[in-house]
Amino acid sequence: GLRASIDAYDNFDNISLAQQLEKHQLMEFRCIAAYLYKGNNWWAQSVELCKKDHLYKEQCGSGGSDR
């Protein structure tokens, strides 16, 4: 899926993709946006997005997994 491609490839604009995904109607895409922010050390944006959706590590699959 998209997350696997994000992990496998790094020749793309992570932040631009995260900004697009955070507005998506599906929660999984917003989780991926938080994951991208976290991977780029944009901690405030990642945490804010998770709080907004009431997401926790287990739901986004980001618990303990760093890029």
VMD Tcl script that builds the backbone (N, CA, C; Angstrom):
set m [mol new atoms 201]
animate dup $m
set s [atomselect $m all]
$s set {name element resname resid chain x y z} {
  {N N GLY 1 A 0.803 -1.180 0.000}
  {CA C GLY 1 A 0.000 0.000 0.000}
  {C C GLY 1 A 0.855 1.257 0.000}
  {N N LEU 2 A 0.219 2.343 0.265}
  {CA C LEU 2 A 0.886 3.643 0.252}
  {C C LEU 2 A 1.982 3.727 1.311}
  {N N ARG 3 A 1.704 3.241 2.500}
  {CA C ARG 3 A 2.710 3.314 3.566}
  {C C ARG 3 A 3.957 2.513 3.205}
  {N N ALA 4 A 3.783 1.353 2.582}
  {CA C ALA 4 A 4.931 0.545 2.159}
  {C C ALA 4 A 5.754 1.284 1.112}
  {N N SER 5 A 5.080 1.966 0.198}
  {CA C SER 5 A 5.790 2.753 -0.814}
  {C C SER 5 A 6.536 3.913 -0.175}
  {N N ILE 6 A 5.935 4.533 0.825}
  {CA C ILE 6 A 6.595 5.629 1.533}
  {C C ILE 6 A 7.857 5.130 2.217}
  {N N ASP 7 A 7.785 3.934 2.802}
  {CA C ASP 7 A 8.951 3.357 3.467}
  {C C ASP 7 A 10.021 2.937 2.459}
  {N N ALA 8 A 9.603 2.482 1.293}
  {CA C ALA 8 A 10.547 1.960 0.306}
  {C C ALA 8 A 11.221 3.053 -0.523}
  {N N TYR 9 A 10.542 4.155 -0.745}
  {CA C TYR 9 A 11.053 5.208 -1.623}
  {C C TYR 9 A 11.125 6.525 -0.869}
  {N N ASP 10 A 12.131 7.332 -1.220}
  {CA C ASP 10 A 12.258 8.617 -0.536}
  {C C ASP 10 A 12.418 9.783 -1.506}
  {N N ASN 11 A 12.235 9.539 -2.789}
  {CA C ASN 11 A 12.411 10.591 -3.778}
  {C C ASN 11 A 11.072 11.266 -4.102}
  {N N PHE 12 A 10.465 11.859 -3.070}
  {CA C PHE 12 A 9.215 12.594 -3.244}
  {C C PHE 12 A 9.122 13.630 -2.130}
  {N N ASP 13 A 8.232 14.572 -2.289}
  {CA C ASP 13 A 8.065 15.649 -1.317}
  {C C ASP 13 A 7.155 15.163 -0.187}
  {N N ASN 14 A 7.781 14.709 0.893}
  {CA C ASN 14 A 7.047 14.147 2.031}
  {C C ASN 14 A 6.041 15.126 2.621}
  {N N ILE 15 A 6.473 16.345 2.820}
  {CA C ILE 15 A 5.613 17.331 3.481}
  {C C ILE 15 A 4.422 17.698 2.602}
  {N N SER 16 A 4.652 17.854 1.313}
  {CA C SER 16 A 3.552 18.167 0.405}
  {C C SER 16 A 2.507 17.049 0.405}
  {N N LEU 17 A 2.986 15.806 0.363}
  {CA C LEU 17 A 2.061 14.670 0.410}
  {C C LEU 17 A 1.309 14.645 1.738}
  {N N ALA 18 A 2.002 14.886 2.833}
  {CA C ALA 18 A 1.352 14.893 4.154}
  {C C ALA 18 A 0.273 15.966 4.215}
  {N N GLN 19 A 0.554 17.140 3.662}
  {CA C GLN 19 A -0.430 18.228 3.686}
  {C C GLN 19 A -1.669 17.875 2.872}
  {N N GLN 20 A -1.485 17.133 1.792}
  {CA C GLN 20 A -2.640 16.704 1.004}
  {C C GLN 20 A -3.424 15.619 1.734}
  {N N LEU 21 A -2.703 14.671 2.330}
  {CA C LEU 21 A -3.363 13.540 2.985}
  {C C LEU 21 A -4.091 13.939 4.265}
  {N N GLU 22 A -3.607 14.970 4.958}
  {CA C GLU 22 A -4.258 15.340 6.217}
  {C C GLU 22 A -5.660 15.885 6.005}
  {N N LYS 23 A -5.986 16.263 4.785}
  {CA C LYS 23 A -7.327 16.774 4.467}
  {C C LYS 23 A -8.242 15.687 3.903}
  {N N HIS 24 A -7.716 14.477 3.765}
  {CA C HIS 24 A -8.487 13.384 3.162}
  {C C HIS 24 A -9.604 12.942 4.106}
  {N N GLN 25 A -10.711 12.473 3.533}
  {CA C GLN 25 A -11.852 12.071 4.362}
  {C C GLN 25 A -11.626 10.749 5.081}
  {N N LEU 26 A -10.750 9.875 4.564}
  {CA C LEU 26 A -10.499 8.589 5.212}
  {C C LEU 26 A -9.419 8.717 6.285}
  {N N MET 27 A -9.704 8.159 7.439}
  {CA C MET 27 A -8.801 8.269 8.576}
  {C C MET 27 A -7.429 7.650 8.291}
  {N N GLU 28 A -7.377 6.555 7.555}
  {CA C GLU 28 A -6.091 5.900 7.282}
  {C C GLU 28 A -5.132 6.836 6.556}
  {N N PHE 29 A -5.650 7.653 5.654}
  {CA C PHE 29 A -4.798 8.604 4.946}
  {C C PHE 29 A -4.317 9.705 5.887}
  {N N ARG 30 A -5.163 10.107 6.822}
  {CA C ARG 30 A -4.729 11.104 7.810}
  {C C ARG 30 A -3.677 10.509 8.741}
  {N N CYS 31 A -3.777 9.207 9.020}
  {CA C CYS 31 A -2.746 8.514 9.799}
  {C C CYS 31 A -1.420 8.534 9.051}
  {N N ILE 32 A -1.471 8.316 7.749}
  {CA C ILE 32 A -0.251 8.338 6.950}
  {C C ILE 32 A 0.339 9.745 6.946}
  {N N ALA 33 A -0.510 10.760 6.927}
  {CA C ALA 33 A -0.011 12.133 7.007}
  {C C ALA 33 A 0.727 12.353 8.324}
  {N N ALA 34 A 0.159 11.883 9.424}
  {CA C ALA 34 A 0.826 12.004 10.726}
  {C C ALA 34 A 2.148 11.242 10.721}
  {N N TYR 35 A 2.166 10.079 10.099}
  {CA C TYR 35 A 3.376 9.262 9.975}
  {C C TYR 35 A 4.463 10.006 9.191}
  {N N LEU 36 A 4.063 10.664 8.103}
  {CA C LEU 36 A 5.015 11.438 7.308}
  {C C LEU 36 A 5.562 12.620 8.107}
  {N N TYR 37 A 4.684 13.330 8.804}
  {CA C TYR 37 A 5.138 14.446 9.632}
  {C C TYR 37 A 6.137 13.951 10.682}
  {N N LYS 38 A 5.809 12.847 11.323}
  {CA C LYS 38 A 6.685 12.284 12.352}
  {C C LYS 38 A 8.040 11.913 11.762}
  {N N GLY 39 A 8.030 11.297 10.586}
  {CA C GLY 39 A 9.270 10.899 9.936}
  {C C GLY 39 A 10.147 12.058 9.519}
  {N N ASN 40 A 9.556 13.246 9.411}
  {CA C ASN 40 A 10.305 14.444 9.037}
  {C C ASN 40 A 10.527 15.371 10.230}
  {N N ASN 41 A 10.296 14.833 11.425}
  {CA C ASN 41 A 10.484 15.575 12.678}
  {C C ASN 41 A 9.584 16.802 12.790}
  {N N TRP 42 A 8.416 16.744 12.184}
  {CA C TRP 42 A 7.402 17.775 12.348}
  {C C TRP 42 A 6.446 17.283 13.431}
  {N N TRP 43 A 6.969 17.172 14.637}
  {CA C TRP 43 A 6.244 16.554 15.740}
  {C C TRP 43 A 4.940 17.274 16.072}
  {N N ALA 44 A 4.968 18.597 16.080}
  {CA C ALA 44 A 3.770 19.359 16.448}
  {C C ALA 44 A 2.607 19.048 15.499}
  {N N GLN 45 A 2.891 19.008 14.200}
  {CA C GLN 45 A 1.841 18.721 13.224}
  {C C GLN 45 A 1.333 17.291 13.370}
  {N N SER 46 A 2.253 16.369 13.612}
  {CA C SER 46 A 1.860 14.970 13.770}
  {C C SER 46 A 0.950 14.794 14.978}
  {N N VAL 47 A 1.344 15.365 16.093}
  {CA C VAL 47 A 0.559 15.246 17.325}
  {C C VAL 47 A -0.787 15.953 17.168}
  {N N GLU 48 A -0.784 17.128 16.556}
  {CA C GLU 48 A -2.029 17.880 16.371}
  {C C GLU 48 A -3.021 17.102 15.511}
  {N N LEU 49 A -2.524 16.477 14.454}
  {CA C LEU 49 A -3.394 15.694 13.575}
  {C C LEU 49 A -3.969 14.496 14.316}
  {N N CYS 50 A -3.154 13.827 15.103}
  {CA C CYS 50 A -3.634 12.676 15.878}
  {C C CYS 50 A -4.660 13.105 16.923}
  {N N LYS 51 A -4.404 14.230 17.566}
  {CA C LYS 51 A -5.364 14.725 18.568}
  {C C LYS 51 A -6.696 15.082 17.915}
  {N N LYS 52 A -6.617 15.715 16.757}
  {CA C LYS 52 A -7.835 16.146 16.067}
  {C C LYS 52 A -8.730 14.957 15.736}
  {N N ASP 53 A -8.104 13.843 15.345}
  {CA C ASP 53 A -8.866 12.647 14.986}
  {C C ASP 53 A -9.020 11.676 16.146}
  {N N HIS 54 A -8.526 12.046 17.314}
  {CA C HIS 54 A -8.547 11.160 18.487}
  {C C HIS 54 A -7.845 9.846 18.165}
  {N N LEU 55 A -6.706 9.963 17.504}
  {CA C LEU 55 A -5.950 8.787 17.090}
  {C C LEU 55 A -4.876 8.459 18.120}
  {N N TYR 56 A -4.629 7.200 18.262}
  {CA C TYR 56 A -3.595 6.734 19.168}
  {C C TYR 56 A -2.610 5.887 18.379}
  {N N LYS 57 A -1.482 5.605 18.965}
  {CA C LYS 57 A -0.421 4.866 18.268}
  {C C LYS 57 A -0.937 3.588 17.621}
  {N N GLU 58 A -1.745 2.846 18.331}
  {CA C GLU 58 A -2.218 1.562 17.826}
  {C C GLU 58 A -3.090 1.743 16.585}
  {N N GLN 59 A -3.879 2.799 16.561}
  {CA C GLN 59 A -4.781 3.019 15.441}
  {C C GLN 59 A -4.048 3.434 14.186}
  {N N CYS 60 A -2.999 4.223 14.343}
  {CA C CYS 60 A -2.254 4.690 13.179}
  {C C CYS 60 A -1.125 3.746 12.809}
  {N N GLY 61 A -0.865 2.779 13.644}
  {CA C GLY 61 A 0.201 1.842 13.324}
  {C C GLY 61 A 1.574 2.449 13.412}
  {N N SER 62 A 1.720 3.556 14.139}
  {CA C SER 62 A 3.021 4.215 14.223}
  {C C SER 62 A 3.703 3.958 15.557}
  {N N GLY 63 A 3.135 3.133 16.381}
  {CA C GLY 63 A 3.703 2.869 17.680}
  {C C GLY 63 A 5.078 2.216 17.605}
  {N N GLY 64 A 6.098 2.983 17.924}
  {CA C GLY 64 A 7.449 2.457 17.972}
  {C C GLY 64 A 8.102 2.220 16.621}
  {N N SER 65 A 7.446 2.562 15.532}
  {CA C SER 65 A 8.075 2.344 14.227}
  {C C SER 65 A 8.524 3.672 13.656}
  {N N ASP 66 A 9.795 3.834 13.532}
  {CA C ASP 66 A 10.359 5.043 12.936}
  {C C ASP 66 A 10.830 4.749 11.537}
  {N N ARG 67 A 10.877 5.773 10.731}
  {CA C ARG 67 A 11.316 5.614 9.344}
  {C C ARG 67 A 12.774 5.410 9.242}
}
mol reanalyze $m
mol bondsrecalc $m
mol representation Tube
mol addrep $m
